[in-house]
Amino acid sequence: MGQFFEVLLFVFLGIALLWFGYTLFFQLGIPVFGGSLRKRRGGLKPPGESMPGDPQTCPVCAAKLNPGELVSSSAFPSLNGGKDRFMHIRGCLYCLRGDRDRVCPVCGIVLKGNEILISRLFERKGNRSHVHVLGCSKCRGPRSGR
């Protein structure tokens, strides 16, 4: 009868150690055996990398946008029937009302009120769309010589 309780004690101890190890390495995200802090919602992230739900950045003035704030833009229909299309980006609330300088991320000039960024919008199934900025209306526009 004494051996039965001893075996039962070792079984409970083994189960407790397995639960503790699983929690430590996979739930808490210690990066051993595939665990990661990035997999958890609200976990740590590497610098410069964004996670879903993080505030977006305005491509014109580089301001971090609060949830619900949008960038003013116009997307045009695809000319070749593909998943990409042209897009004009005017800016966010902060740079359109003059709080921040509007700067082209390609050539670095300060944009005036009527100048826009020309970009391509790539639509992905199930994921968020990707925007690639090509330039402003001066460095990429029709009178730029390109």
Helices and strands as residue ranges (DSSP letters): H 2-22, I 23-27, E 72-75, E 84-91, H 93-96, E 117-122, E 130-136
